Amino acid sequence: MAKELLRVEEITVRYSGLPVVQGVSLSVAAGETVCVVGANGAGKSTILRAVMGAQPAIRGRILFRGEEIHKLPTEEIVRRGVVYVPEERMLFLPISVEENLLLGAYIHKDRRRVARNLEKTYDIFPKLRERRQQAVSTLSGGEQQMVAIGRALMSEPKVLMLDEPSLGLAPKLVDEVLDTVRRLKNEGVTILLVEQNVREALDLADRAYVIQSGRVVLEGTGADLLENPEVKSAYLGF
């Protein structure tokens, strides 16, 4: 059994006094790809923001490597190895691909280490190597998502959290981005993924959680949930 890295225990998160996430628990072990799926507005992205301290949980605990992190500032959570790629990407569009990537290495002071991480990122994303001096604003949506993921990899995450990486992309680019996630999985990166494309997410997930109205209603392996009648009816069109 792989060692557990991240554990969310019975968290409740509110927006404007209203509960958006209610008593949610989940876990991610080293080397796993864990997906959180559900309808829009179910609270999926809120879970990731709570892990990063951006939307504090009013109840429950969040632990990384057995230590509570839910009261830490976001920068310290990143330094410990939990890194978040938000739905909005939050890229600096006027500057180059490489400059954006290097911003992800701000927690490392060793230039050789940063250079190694940059080369590794370019090995994962050859298109970014070709476009390293281009302004991010000139890239396609799929390429911008690669920059966002690459920037996160520059900090050497122990857990990489991806929030709706395929959102707003054309079908061909959706396949490209999810293929990238699969490649990271195959390289042993530990991933917590929120994704609207339920079939594709469950297909690449080791385990998954289905969220409905802020609560976990189903959990299991990706393969089992793909065959679950409730999941088929609600999300897969069967």
Backbone as CSV, one residue per row, in Angstrom:
resi,resn,N_x,N_y,N_z,CA_x,CA_y,CA_z,C_x,C_y,C_z
1,MET,0.845,-1.197,0.000,0.000,0.000,0.000,0.881,1.249,0.000
2,ALA,0.667,2.136,-0.972,1.454,3.362,-1.042,1.158,4.257,0.158
3,LYS,2.143,5.016,0.548,1.992,5.898,1.702,1.051,7.045,1.381
4,GLU,0.131,7.296,2.296,-0.801,8.408,2.117,-0.066,9.737,2.239
5,LEU,-0.315,10.634,1.290,0.284,11.963,1.330,-0.700,13.024,1.816
6,LEU,-1.895,13.013,1.250,-2.878,14.067,1.539,-4.153,13.446,2.077
7,ARG,-4.662,14.025,3.144,-5.944,13.558,3.704,-6.817,14.762,4.037
8,VAL,-8.025,14.736,3.547,-9.046,15.728,3.878,-10.062,15.036,4.769
9,GLU,-10.289,15.581,5.958,-11.160,14.927,6.939,-12.369,15.793,7.271
10,GLU,-13.510,15.383,6.794,-14.799,15.957,7.212,-14.815,17.482,7.131
11,ILE,-14.343,18.042,6.017,-14.298,19.504,5.951,-15.645,20.087,5.512
12,THR,-15.929,21.246,6.073,-17.076,22.044,5.663,-16.572,23.428,5.277
13,VAL,-17.003,23.892,4.107,-16.585,25.205,3.598,-17.840,25.988,3.237
14,ARG,-17.858,27.260,3.609,-19.017,28.118,3.322,-18.628,29.272,2.410
15,TYR,-19.575,29.690,1.579,-19.499,30.935,0.824,-20.672,31.796,1.246
16,SER,-20.375,33.027,1.682,-21.445,33.949,2.099,-22.404,33.287,3.072
17,GLY,-21.846,32.494,3.985,-22.649,31.863,5.015,-23.336,30.585,4.591
18,LEU,-23.290,30.251,3.316,-23.966,29.043,2.830,-22.961,27.905,2.662
19,PRO,-23.291,26.697,3.140,-22.361,25.571,2.993,-22.258,25.115,1.539
20,VAL,-21.037,25.103,1.014,-20.782,24.652,-0.355,-20.187,23.249,-0.342
21,VAL,-19.356,22.978,0.657,-18.796,21.646,0.886,-19.189,21.236,2.293
22,GLN,-19.730,20.027,2.433,-20.303,19.619,3.713,-19.792,18.228,4.121
23,GLY,-18.851,18.229,5.068,-18.378,16.975,5.624,-17.651,16.082,4.641
24,VAL,-16.878,16.668,3.750,-16.177,15.887,2.719,-14.867,15.322,3.265
25,SER,-14.639,14.042,2.978,-13.375,13.384,3.287,-12.838,12.726,2.024
26,LEU,-11.528,12.798,1.841,-10.876,12.081,0.745,-9.406,11.927,1.077
27,SER,-8.730,11.061,0.325,-7.304,10.856,0.551,-6.599,10.609,-0.776
28,VAL,-5.301,10.901,-0.774,-4.456,10.691,-1.956,-3.157,10.067,-1.484
29,ALA,-2.822,8.903,-2.040,-1.572,8.228,-1.695,-0.496,8.554,-2.718
30,ALA,0.754,8.351,-2.342,1.875,8.625,-3.235,1.736,7.831,-4.530
31,GLY,1.884,8.540,-5.660,1.813,7.902,-6.962,0.423,7.712,-7.523
32,GLU,-0.592,8.040,-6.747,-1.971,7.881,-7.214,-2.429,9.057,-8.064
33,THR,-3.394,8.773,-8.950,-4.201,9.817,-9.570,-5.613,9.655,-9.032
34,VAL,-6.051,10.654,-8.286,-7.382,10.641,-7.677,-8.199,11.751,-8.315
35,CYS,-9.396,11.420,-8.781,-10.258,12.400,-9.437,-11.479,12.708,-8.585
36,VAL,-11.906,13.954,-8.663,-13.160,14.387,-8.050,-14.053,14.856,-9.183
37,VAL,-15.206,14.202,-9.333,-16.113,14.520,-10.427,-17.489,14.843,-9.869
38,GLY,-18.297,15.509,-10.695,-19.643,15.888,-10.295,-20.123,17.038,-11.161
39,ALA,-21.365,17.419,-10.957,-21.968,18.484,-11.753,-21.337,19.836,-11.419
40,ASN,-21.518,20.808,-12.309,-21.082,22.174,-12.031,-21.747,22.669,-10.752
41,GLY,-20.971,23.343,-9.909,-21.523,23.880,-8.673,-21.632,22.884,-7.538
42,ALA,-21.094,21.674,-7.734,-21.207,20.648,-6.691,-20.238,20.861,-5.539
43,GLY,-19.214,21.711,-5.745,-18.238,21.970,-4.690,-16.874,21.374,-4.951
44,LYS,-16.652,20.841,-6.155,-15.388,20.157,-6.467,-14.189,21.092,-6.328
45,SER,-14.240,22.230,-7.009,-13.110,23.157,-6.988,-12.895,23.752,-5.600
46,THR,-13.967,23.897,-4.849,-13.865,24.446,-3.492,-12.996,23.559,-2.618
47,ILE,-13.041,22.267,-2.837,-12.201,21.348,-2.059,-10.730,21.664,-2.289
48,LEU,-10.348,21.870,-3.545,-8.949,22.175,-3.848,-8.547,23.521,-3.239
49,ARG,-9.425,24.511,-3.333,-9.101,25.824,-2.752,-8.964,25.726,-1.238
50,ALA,-9.757,24.854,-0.618,-9.639,24.664,0.833,-8.299,24.036,1.194
51,VAL,-7.844,23.080,0.395,-6.543,22.452,0.646,-5.441,23.503,0.618
52,MET,-5.537,24.458,-0.314,-4.515,25.493,-0.448,-4.692,26.647,0.531
53,GLY,-5.749,26.632,1.323,-5.988,27.717,2.272,-6.616,28.945,1.660
54,ALA,-7.001,28.855,0.383,-7.606,30.005,-0.292,-9.059,30.197,0.112
55,GLN,-9.715,29.125,0.494,-11.096,29.183,0.981,-11.138,28.317,2.238
56,PRO,-10.914,28.906,3.405,-10.697,28.112,4.607,-11.889,27.222,4.974
57,ALA,-11.571,26.040,5.460,-12.595,25.140,6.000,-12.975,25.613,7.398
58,ILE,-14.269,25.673,7.670,-14.706,26.088,9.003,-14.801,24.902,9.958
59,ARG,-14.818,23.690,9.403,-14.782,22.463,10.209,-13.890,21.448,9.503
60,GLY,-13.393,20.496,10.284,-12.597,19.425,9.731,-11.106,19.752,9.700
61,ARG,-10.339,18.814,9.156,-8.884,18.960,9.101,-8.372,18.589,7.714
62,ILE,-7.228,19.170,7.358,-6.529,18.801,6.133,-5.093,18.494,6.530
63,LEU,-4.639,17.290,6.189,-3.313,16.849,6.592,-2.468,16.500,5.367
64,PHE,-1.193,16.862,5.442,-0.222,16.483,4.420,0.917,15.779,5.126
65,ARG,1.172,14.551,4.725,2.180,13.706,5.379,1.942,13.629,6.881
66,GLY,0.670,13.565,7.252,0.296,13.384,8.646,0.268,14.642,9.482
67,GLU,0.647,15.788,8.898,0.660,17.043,9.652,-0.438,17.971,9.159
68,GLU,-1.106,18.646,10.086,-2.175,19.564,9.719,-1.610,20.749,8.938
69,ILE,-2.273,21.068,7.831,-1.831,22.220,7.024,-2.933,23.252,6.834
70,HIS,-4.147,22.966,7.330,-5.269,23.844,6.982,-5.215,25.212,7.656
71,LYS,-4.302,25.399,8.593,-4.153,26.714,9.211,-2.893,27.434,8.742
72,LEU,-2.190,26.830,7.790,-0.959,27.425,7.285,-1.253,28.406,6.152
73,PRO,-0.371,29.400,5.951,-0.522,30.269,4.775,-0.246,29.478,3.498
74,THR,-0.826,29.934,2.398,-0.713,29.210,1.132,0.738,29.000,0.725
75,GLU,1.586,30.003,0.895,2.983,29.871,0.487,3.664,28.717,1.220
76,GLU,3.354,28.530,2.487,3.963,27.439,3.244,3.443,26.091,2.763
77,ILE,2.182,26.033,2.381,1.617,24.796,1.839,2.346,24.420,0.549
78,VAL,2.624,25.424,-0.298,3.381,25.179,-1.532,4.783,24.685,-1.196
79,ARG,5.432,25.304,-0.233,6.790,24.900,0.136,6.834,23.457,0.628
80,ARG,5.761,23.017,1.233,5.724,21.630,1.716,5.491,20.634,0.583
81,GLY,4.997,21.134,-0.565,4.892,20.244,-1.712,3.520,20.055,-2.305
82,VAL,2.537,20.833,-1.862,1.195,20.774,-2.447,1.042,21.973,-3.375
83,VAL,0.820,21.701,-4.661,0.796,22.774,-5.669,-0.501,22.693,-6.455
84,TYR,-1.081,23.852,-6.728,-2.431,23.972,-7.300,-2.373,24.700,-8.632
85,VAL,-2.968,24.092,-9.660,-3.145,24.757,-10.951,-4.617,25.152,-11.052
86,PRO,-4.938,26.432,-10.882,-6.347,26.835,-10.840,-7.007,26.783,-12.208
87,GLU,-8.305,26.723,-12.177,-9.100,26.724,-13.410,-8.755,27.916,-14.295
88,GLU,-8.484,29.066,-13.673,-8.221,30.305,-14.426,-6.795,30.383,-14.971
89,ARG,-5.944,29.415,-14.582,-4.533,29.311,-15.008,-3.641,30.381,-14.393
90,MET,-4.116,31.640,-14.336,-3.379,32.733,-13.682,-1.979,32.923,-14.276
91,LEU,-1.902,32.898,-15.600,-0.637,33.119,-16.284,-0.401,34.609,-16.514
92,PHE,0.862,34.952,-16.743,1.214,36.321,-17.091,1.347,36.369,-18.608
93,LEU,0.299,36.819,-19.275,0.186,36.693,-20.732,1.206,37.510,-21.522
94,PRO,1.621,38.710,-21.070,2.532,39.495,-21.915,3.953,38.942,-21.946
95,ILE,4.342,38.126,-20.958,5.734,37.668,-20.910,5.856,36.276,-21.512
96,SER,7.095,35.818,-21.660,7.348,34.597,-22.421,6.973,33.332,-21.664
97,VAL,6.911,32.257,-22.419,6.671,30.935,-21.842,7.711,30.639,-20.763
98,GLU,8.982,30.837,-21.101,10.040,30.496,-20.151,9.975,31.359,-18.894
99,GLU,9.678,32.629,-19.057,9.560,33.491,-17.880,8.420,33.031,-16.973
100,ASN,7.306,32.615,-17.563,6.197,32.077,-16.762,6.623,30.816,-16.029
101,LEU,7.326,29.930,-16.728,7.767,28.689,-16.091,8.698,28.976,-14.920
102,LEU,9.613,29.888,-15.101,10.583,30.185,-14.045,9.913,30.771,-12.805
103,LEU,8.790,31.432,-12.988,8.057,31.950,-11.823,7.631,30.822,-10.889
104,GLY,7.426,29.617,-11.456,7.031,28.484,-10.625,8.146,27.949,-9.751
105,ALA,9.373,28.386,-9.998,10.527,27.885,-9.250,10.950,28.834,-8.133
106,TYR,10.072,29.766,-7.750,10.490,30.810,-6.814,10.909,30.258,-5.451
107,ILE,10.457,29.042,-5.097,10.822,28.511,-3.776,12.218,27.881,-3.786
108,HIS,12.814,27.733,-4.964,14.148,27.132,-5.066,15.184,28.216,-5.381
109,LYS,16.284,28.198,-4.650,17.346,29.195,-4.841,18.533,28.645,-5.624
110,ASP,18.627,27.329,-5.745,19.742,26.688,-6.454,19.500,26.773,-7.957
111,ARG,20.329,27.549,-8.649,20.127,27.771,-10.084,20.244,26.482,-10.888
112,ARG,21.140,25.594,-10.489,21.289,24.328,-11.208,20.032,23.467,-11.067
113,ARG,19.470,23.486,-9.909,18.224,22.755,-9.676,17.105,23.309,-10.542
114,VAL,17.006,24.621,-10.592,15.987,25.266,-11.419,16.203,24.917,-12.896
115,ALA,17.458,24.950,-13.332,17.769,24.627,-14.734,17.391,23.181,-15.058
116,ARG,17.671,22.258,-14.132,17.291,20.851,-14.344,15.781,20.708,-14.447
117,ASN,15.076,21.395,-13.569,13.610,21.317,-13.594,13.041,21.907,-14.878
118,LEU,13.684,22.966,-15.372,13.232,23.579,-16.617,13.410,22.600,-17.779
119,GLU,14.561,21.943,-17.836,14.796,20.971,-18.907,13.825,19.808,-18.811
120,LYS,13.553,19.357,-17.606,12.600,18.259,-17.418,11.205,18.670,-17.881
121,THR,10.833,19.912,-17.581,9.525,20.411,-18.009,9.449,20.482,-19.527
122,TYR,10.515,20.932,-20.156,10.540,20.968,-21.626,10.518,19.562,-22.223
123,ASP,11.108,18.592,-21.526,11.044,17.206,-22.009,9.607,16.690,-21.979
124,ILE,8.855,17.099,-20.953,7.449,16.683,-20.841,6.595,17.407,-21.867
125,PHE,6.920,18.677,-22.109,6.140,19.508,-23.025,7.039,20.037,-24.154
126,PRO,7.351,19.216,-25.145,8.245,19.667,-26.228,7.734,20.916,-26.948
127,LYS,6.425,21.080,-27.040,5.884,22.277,-27.700,6.319,23.551,-26.986
128,LEU,6.427,23.467,-25.660,6.834,24.655,-24.911,8.297,24.986,-25.156
129,ARG,9.113,23.976,-25.379,10.507,24.243,-25.722,10.588,25.034,-27.028
130,GLU,9.750,24.628,-28.007,9.725,25.321,-29.297,9.265,26.767,-29.152
131,ARG,8.399,27.016,-28.166,7.791,28.343,-28.004,8.327,29.089,-26.781
132,ARG,9.483,28.701,-26.304,9.980,29.197,-25.028,10.102,30.715,-24.983
133,GLN,10.392,31.368,-26.134,10.556,32.822,-26.142,9.298,33.566,-26.579
134,GLN,8.223,32.819,-26.900,6.972,33.471,-27.305,6.204,33.989,-26.097
135,ALA,5.496,35.100,-26.302,4.576,35.563,-25.262,3.457,34.541,-25.088
136,VAL,3.064,34.302,-23.856,2.010,33.320,-23.579,0.701,33.703,-24.272
137,SER,0.493,34.991,-24.469,-0.743,35.455,-25.120,-0.878,34.941,-26.548
138,THR,0.235,34.516,-27.169,0.193,34.048,-28.560,-0.100,32.552,-28.656
139,LEU,-0.208,31.861,-27.527,-0.398,30.412,-27.529,-1.879,30.037,-27.583
140,SER,-2.138,28.806,-28.021,-3.498,28.270,-27.982,-3.899,27.991,-26.528
141,GLY,-5.190,27.756,-26.311,-5.664,27.450,-24.967,-5.012,26.209,-24.393
142,GLY,-4.832,25.184,-25.225,-4.188,23.969,-24.760,-2.738,24.196,-24.386
143,GLU,-2.038,25.002,-25.183,-0.636,25.304,-24.871,-0.527,26.142,-23.604
144,GLN,-1.466,27.058,-23.406,-1.458,27.838,-22.165,-1.668,26.934,-20.955
145,GLN,-2.521,25.921,-21.105,-2.724,24.996,-19.990,-1.445,24.218,-19.708
146,MET,-0.702,23.883,-20.766,0.592,23.215,-20.573,1.554,24.109,-19.800
147,VAL,1.544,25.408,-20.100,2.398,26.349,-19.364,1.999,26.359,-17.889
148,ALA,0.703,26.386,-17.621,0.225,26.418,-16.236,0.663,25.162,-15.481
149,ILE,0.545,24.000,-16.126,0.962,22.756,-15.479,2.481,22.718,-15.344
150,GLY,3.174,23.142,-16.399,4.633,23.172,-16.349,5.149,24.082,-15.250
151,ARG,4.524,25.238,-15.081,4.936,26.153,-14.012,4.800,25.481,-12.648
152,ALA,3.716,24.717,-12.456,3.530,23.993,-11.201,4.609,22.930,-11.009
153,LEU,4.997,22.250,-12.079,6.016,21.206,-11.975,7.378,21.772,-11.603
154,MET,7.610,23.039,-11.907,8.903,23.665,-11.595,9.171,23.698,-10.098
155,SER,8.132,23.611,-9.275,8.327,23.635,-7.823,8.493,22.240,-7.229
156,GLU,8.550,21.220,-8.098,8.723,19.824,-7.666,7.614,19.386,-6.701
157,PRO,6.361,19.422,-7.144,5.260,19.100,-6.231,5.263,17.648,-5.785
158,LYS,4.906,17.453,-4.520,4.645,16.102,-4.013,3.221,15.692,-4.370
159,VAL,2.305,16.675,-4.380,0.932,16.475,-4.846,0.598,17.612,-5.801
160,LEU,0.223,17.258,-7.022,-0.168,18.240,-8.036,-1.687,18.247,-8.137
161,MET,-2.298,19.391,-7.835,-3.754,19.506,-7.886,-4.155,20.298,-9.130
162,LEU,-4.953,19.680,-9.979,-5.370,20.285,-11.241,-6.873,20.540,-11.196
163,ASP,-7.249,21.801,-11.413,-8.652,22.203,-11.335,-9.202,22.429,-12.743
164,GLU,-10.017,21.496,-13.226,-10.686,21.603,-14.530,-9.700,21.958,-15.657
165,PRO,-8.647,21.162,-15.855,-7.647,21.553,-16.868,-8.176,21.604,-18.294
166,SER,-9.294,20.913,-18.581,-9.805,20.912,-19.958,-10.924,21.929,-20.182
167,LEU,-11.267,22.694,-19.149,-12.414,23.595,-19.244,-12.217,24.630,-20.350
168,GLY,-13.220,24.775,-21.213,-13.218,25.802,-22.242,-12.378,25.490,-23.461
169,LEU,-11.831,24.279,-23.542,-10.986,23.927,-24.671,-11.778,23.177,-25.746
170,ALA,-11.332,23.306,-26.981,-11.921,22.538,-28.081,-11.645,21.053,-27.856
171,PRO,-12.526,20.178,-28.396,-12.376,18.728,-28.144,-10.979,18.187,-28.408
172,LYS,-10.343,18.611,-29.488,-8.998,18.122,-29.796,-8.017,18.528,-28.707
173,LEU,-8.153,19.756,-28.199,-7.260,20.239,-27.161,-7.554,19.580,-25.822
174,VAL,-8.834,19.231,-25.590,-9.190,18.482,-24.379,-8.412,17.174,-24.349
175,ASP,-8.422,16.450,-25.461,-7.690,15.179,-25.544,-6.202,15.396,-25.283
176,GLU,-5.662,16.482,-25.816,-4.239,16.780,-25.658,-3.893,17.028,-24.199
177,VAL,-4.722,17.816,-23.521,-4.456,18.140,-22.115,-4.606,16.895,-21.237
178,LEU,-5.654,16.103,-21.463,-5.850,14.910,-20.641,-4.790,13.853,-20.937
179,ASP,-4.283,13.824,-22.162,-3.140,12.950,-22.465,-1.913,13.381,-21.655
180,THR,-1.773,14.693,-21.482,-0.672,15.212,-20.671,-0.815,14.746,-19.225
181,VAL,-2.026,14.811,-18.689,-2.259,14.344,-17.319,-1.916,12.856,-17.206
182,ARG,-2.306,12.081,-18.212,-2.001,10.647,-18.196,-0.486,10.419,-18.235
183,ARG,0.215,11.234,-19.011,1.662,11.091,-19.095,2.309,11.398,-17.741
184,LEU,1.826,12.426,-17.072,2.340,12.741,-15.736,2.056,11.604,-14.761
185,LYS,0.867,11.042,-14.858,0.524,9.885,-14.022,1.506,8.750,-14.260
186,ASN,1.776,8.461,-15.523,2.674,7.356,-15.863,4.104,7.609,-15.401
187,GLU,4.448,8.877,-15.199,5.774,9.216,-14.691,5.823,9.211,-13.164
188,GLY,4.694,8.874,-12.528,4.678,8.743,-11.083,4.294,9.984,-10.315
189,VAL,3.860,11.046,-11.013,3.411,12.258,-10.323,2.108,11.961,-9.586
190,THR,2.024,12.374,-8.343,0.803,12.216,-7.543,-0.149,13.346,-7.899
191,ILE,-1.369,13.003,-8.298,-2.297,13.992,-8.862,-3.650,13.919,-8.174
192,LEU,-4.180,15.081,-7.818,-5.575,15.222,-7.411,-6.236,16.093,-8.468
193,LEU,-7.174,15.509,-9.203,-7.748,16.128,-10.399,-9.233,16.387,-10.228
194,VAL,-9.638,17.623,-10.470,-11.056,17.962,-10.633,-11.290,18.134,-12.123
195,GLU,-12.283,17.422,-12.671,-12.458,17.425,-14.121,-13.929,17.246,-14.487
196,GLN,-14.388,18.063,-15.466,-15.776,18.018,-15.911,-16.049,16.864,-16.871
197,ASN,-15.010,16.397,-17.572,-15.185,15.286,-18.499,-15.128,13.978,-17.711
198,VAL,-16.303,13.532,-17.256,-16.369,12.454,-16.275,-15.803,11.151,-16.830
199,ARG,-16.192,10.785,-18.036,-15.712,9.524,-18.605,-14.184,9.498,-18.686
200,GLU,-13.594,10.575,-19.222,-12.151,10.626,-19.373,-11.452,10.651,-18.021
201,ALA,-12.033,11.379,-17.065,-11.427,11.467,-15.737,-11.421,10.109,-15.047
202,LEU,-12.546,9.405,-15.095,-12.622,8.096,-14.447,-11.744,7.082,-15.153
203,ASP,-11.577,7.245,-16.454,-10.750,6.322,-17.212,-9.284,6.398,-16.794
204,LEU,-8.822,7.592,-16.416,-7.412,7.714,-16.030,-7.194,7.660,-14.519
205,ALA,-8.289,7.679,-13.735,-8.168,7.718,-12.279,-7.861,6.337,-11.691
206,ASP,-6.980,6.311,-10.698,-6.839,5.116,-9.874,-8.066,4.993,-8.961
207,ARG,-8.395,6.106,-8.313,-9.605,6.161,-7.487,-10.329,7.477,-7.760
208,ALA,-11.602,7.522,-7.395,-12.366,8.744,-7.659,-13.463,8.923,-6.624
209,TYR,-13.886,10.164,-6.496,-14.986,10.544,-5.615,-16.002,11.301,-6.448
210,VAL,-17.269,10.981,-6.249,-18.361,11.701,-6.913,-18.982,12.642,-5.886
211,ILE,-19.015,13.930,-6.227,-19.550,14.963,-5.338,-20.904,15.421,-5.848
212,GLN,-21.850,15.517,-4.925,-23.183,16.022,-5.273,-23.654,16.932,-4.153
213,SER,-23.980,18.169,-4.507,-24.448,19.154,-3.524,-23.519,19.253,-2.319
214,GLY,-22.218,19.256,-2.601,-21.245,19.463,-1.549,-20.900,18.258,-0.709
215,ARG,-21.398,17.084,-1.069,-21.127,15.870,-0.297,-20.595,14.765,-1.207
216,VAL,-19.777,13.895,-0.644,-19.336,12.706,-1.368,-20.474,11.690,-1.351
217,VAL,-20.939,11.309,-2.542,-22.050,10.352,-2.623,-21.585,8.981,-3.115
218,LEU,-20.443,8.936,-3.784,-19.879,7.673,-4.254,-18.366,7.778,-4.242
219,GLU,-17.702,6.663,-3.996,-16.255,6.609,-4.152,-15.860,5.191,-4.533
220,GLY,-14.717,5.077,-5.190,-14.252,3.766,-5.617,-13.162,3.911,-6.650
221,THR,-12.777,2.807,-7.256,-11.791,2.897,-8.330,-12.442,3.562,-9.539
222,GLY,-11.601,4.138,-10.389,-12.135,4.743,-11.606,-12.891,3.730,-12.435
223,ALA,-12.343,2.517,-12.558,-12.978,1.474,-13.372,-14.338,1.081,-12.811
224,ASP,-14.426,0.950,-11.490,-15.708,0.563,-10.873,-16.761,1.646,-11.067
225,LEU,-16.357,2.907,-10.907,-17.331,3.991,-11.053,-17.795,4.148,-12.498
226,LEU,-16.919,3.820,-13.450,-17.343,3.855,-14.857,-18.472,2.873,-15.133
227,GLU,-18.522,1.797,-14.361,-19.559,0.780,-14.543,-20.729,0.955,-13.584
228,ASN,-20.649,1.947,-12.709,-21.710,2.154,-11.724,-22.970,2.684,-12.406
229,PRO,-24.132,2.070,-12.202,-25.370,2.518,-12.869,-25.736,3.967,-12.578
230,GLU,-25.505,4.416,-11.326,-25.831,5.799,-10.984,-24.943,6.776,-11.753
231,VAL,-23.665,6.460,-11.858,-22.741,7.316,-12.597,-23.095,7.315,-14.080
232,LYS,-23.383,6.144,-14.622,-23.766,6.054,-16.029,-24.990,6.905,-16.321
233,SER,-25.982,6.832,-15.447,-27.234,7.567,-15.660,-27.039,9.067,-15.517
234,ALA,-26.286,9.484,-14.511,-26.178,10.917,-14.206,-25.155,11.643,-15.073
235,TYR,-24.054,10.945,-15.461,-22.944,11.653,-16.081,-22.506,11.128,-17.448
236,LEU,-22.867,9.890,-17.757,-22.350,9.282,-18.985,-23.399,9.098,-20.058
237,GLY,-24.636,9.505,-19.766,-25.677,9.484,-20.789,-26.273,8.119,-21.089
238,PHE,-26.145,7.183,-20.121,-26.745,5.861,-20.315,-28.043,5.752,-19.546
